[in-house]
Amino acid sequence: MQENQENNKGFIPPHGGYKNLITYQKSEIIYDGTIYFTKRFFQKYDRTIDQMVQAARSGKQNIVEASMASGTSKEMEIKLTNVARASLEELKIDYQDFLRTNKLPIWDKEHRLVARLRELNKIPNANYETFRKAIENESPEICANVMIGLIAVVSYLLSKQIKSLEIAFMKEGGLKEKMTKARIEQRNNDRKVK
């Protein structure tokens, strides 16, 4: 969709392209990992399964929706990006609750396996396969802490994205300003032709 809009000289800027966002790519891993985790560690009819899966889905889908809305509403893009971050934060708490209630440690930044997780997070175009051994590890401690680490990375990146969107809005304005500018330019061009 973005490529088609780059050829369009109108006032709606290029938008979409969410599959290129690291936040989307990692949120897809988080969603898939949450599906795996909940099937493995919760009883079939446990309500926690639905809540965790929906939070993971909401994080991913709101990144998509924000990207698609960005062409016509910077306000909506900012709001939806923040909803994605809030959903993933809720999911992170669920993973922390799992560890706490099962008397398993929540890793701090100095934990020996956190360095390995950092290495994995730096791999370009990472996907579920990149993290499979960690997400599907026999140790529930490793599984949950890896998911928490992935969520922390996406949450951090979404915070930076929101700040960047805020700065861009302050500099460039929103669609109404672009529409007004485009209309004034068109009128000026029409007058020059006459």
C-alpha positions in Angstrom: 0.0 0.0 0.0 2.8 2.4 0.8 4.4 2.1 -2.6 1.1 3.0 -4.4 0.8 6.1 -2.2 4.3 7.3 -2.9 3.3 7.8 -6.6 0.3 9.9 -5.5 1.1 13.6 -5.2 -1.9 14.4 -2.9 -1.9 15.6 0.7 -2.3 12.2 2.3 1.3 11.0 3.1 2.5 7.5 2.5 1.3 5.1 5.3 1.1 1.5 6.1 4.3 -0.5 5.8 3.8 -1.9 9.3 5.5 -5.2 8.3 8.8 -3.3 8.1 8.4 -2.1 11.7 10.6 -3.9 14.3 7.8 -3.4 16.8 5.4 -5.3 14.5 7.9 -8.1 13.8 8.6 -8.6 17.5 5.0 -8.3 18.5 4.2 -11.1 16.0 6.8 -13.3 17.8 5.2 -12.3 21.2 1.8 -13.3 19.9 3.0 -16.7 18.6 5.0 -17.3 21.8 1.9 -16.5 23.9 -0.2 -19.0 22.0 2.5 -21.6 22.6 3.0 -20.6 26.3 -0.7 -20.6 27.2 -1.4 -23.9 25.6 1.6 -25.5 27.4 1.3 -24.0 30.9 -2.4 -23.4 31.5 -5.4 -25.7 31.9 -7.7 -25.7 28.8 -10.5 -23.6 30.2 -8.4 -21.2 32.3 -9.6 -17.6 31.6 -6.0 -16.5 31.7 -5.4 -18.0 28.3 -8.0 -15.8 26.6 -6.7 -12.7 28.5 -3.1 -13.3 27.6 -3.8 -14.1 24.0 -6.1 -11.1 23.6 -3.5 -8.8 25.1 -0.8 -10.2 22.7 -3.2 -9.9 19.8 -4.1 -6.3 20.8 -0.5 -5.3 20.9 0.2 -6.6 17.4 -3.1 -5.5 15.8 -2.9 -2.0 17.2 0.5 -1.5 15.7 -1.1 -2.5 12.3 -4.1 -0.2 12.8 -1.9 2.7 13.9 0.3 2.3 10.8 -2.7 2.2 8.5 -4.4 5.2 10.2 -1.2 7.3 10.1 -2.0 8.7 6.7 -5.1 10.5 7.8 -4.9 10.9 11.5 -1.7 11.4 13.5 -3.8 11.6 16.6 -5.2 8.1 16.0 -1.8 6.8 15.2 -0.4 8.1 18.5 -3.5 6.7 20.4 -3.3 3.3 18.8 0.4 3.0 19.3 -0.1 3.7 23.0 -2.9 1.1 23.1 -0.5 -1.4 21.7 2.1 -0.5 24.4 -0.6 -0.7 27.1 -1.8 -4.1 25.9 1.8 -5.5 25.9 2.4 -4.1 29.4 -0.7 -6.0 30.6 0.7 -9.1 29.0 4.1 -8.6 30.7 2.3 -8.5 34.1 0.6 -11.8 33.3 4.0 -13.4 32.6 5.4 -11.9 35.8 2.4 -13.2 37.8 3.0 -16.6 36.3 6.6 -16.6 37.6 5.7 -15.2 41.0 2.8 -17.6 41.7 5.0 -20.5 40.6 7.9 -19.3 42.8 10.2 -18.8 39.8 12.6 -15.8 39.6 12.0 -12.8 37.4 15.3 -12.0 35.8 17.0 -8.7 36.4 19.2 -7.0 33.9 22.3 -8.7 35.3 21.0 -12.3 34.9 23.4 -14.4 32.8 20.8 -15.3 30.1 19.7 -11.7 29.6 22.9 -11.0 27.7 22.0 -13.9 25.3 18.5 -12.5 24.9 20.0 -9.1 24.0 22.1 -10.8 21.3 19.0 -12.5 19.9 17.1 -9.2 19.9 19.8 -7.5 17.8 19.5 -10.1 14.9 18.0 -8.3 11.9 14.6 -9.7 10.6 14.3 -12.0 13.6 11.2 -14.2 13.7 9.8 -16.9 15.9 12.5 -19.4 14.8 15.1 -17.0 16.1 13.6 -17.3 19.6 12.1 -20.8 19.4 14.7 -22.6 21.6 14.2 -20.0 24.3 10.4 -19.7 24.1 9.9 -23.4 23.9 12.6 -24.3 26.5 11.8 -27.1 28.9 12.2 -24.6 31.8 9.1 -22.5 32.4 11.4 -19.9 34.0 13.3 -19.4 30.7 10.1 -19.4 28.6 8.3 -16.7 30.7 11.4 -14.5 31.2 12.2 -14.6 27.5 8.6 -13.4 26.8 9.0 -10.7 29.3 12.3 -9.6 27.7 10.7 -9.5 24.2 7.8 -7.4 25.6 10.2 -5.0 27.3 12.0 -4.4 24.0 8.8 -3.8 22.1 7.4 -1.5 24.9 10.7 0.5 24.8 10.6 0.8 21.0 6.9 1.8 21.1 7.7 4.5 23.7 10.3 5.9 21.4 7.9 5.7 18.4 5.3 7.7 20.4 7.8 10.4 21.3 8.9 10.6 17.6 5.3 10.8 16.5 4.7 13.6 19.0 7.7 15.6 17.7 6.7 15.0 14.1 3.2 16.3 14.8 4.5 19.4 16.5 6.7 20.1 13.5 4.5 19.1 10.6 0.9 19.2 12.0 -1.8 16.9 11.0 -4.0 16.2 8.0 -6.1 19.3 8.4 -3.0 21.5 8.1 -1.8 19.6 5.0 -5.3 19.8 3.4 -5.4 23.5 3.9 -1.8 24.0 2.6 -2.6 21.8 -0.5 -5.8 23.8 -1.2 -4.0 27.1 -0.9 -1.2 25.9 -3.2 -3.8 24.7 -5.7 -5.6 28.1 -5.7 -2.3 29.9 -6.1 -1.5 27.7 -9.1 -4.9 28.2 -10.6 -4.5 32.0 -10.4 -1.1 31.8 -12.1 -2.6 29.9 -15.0 -5.3 32.6 -15.6 
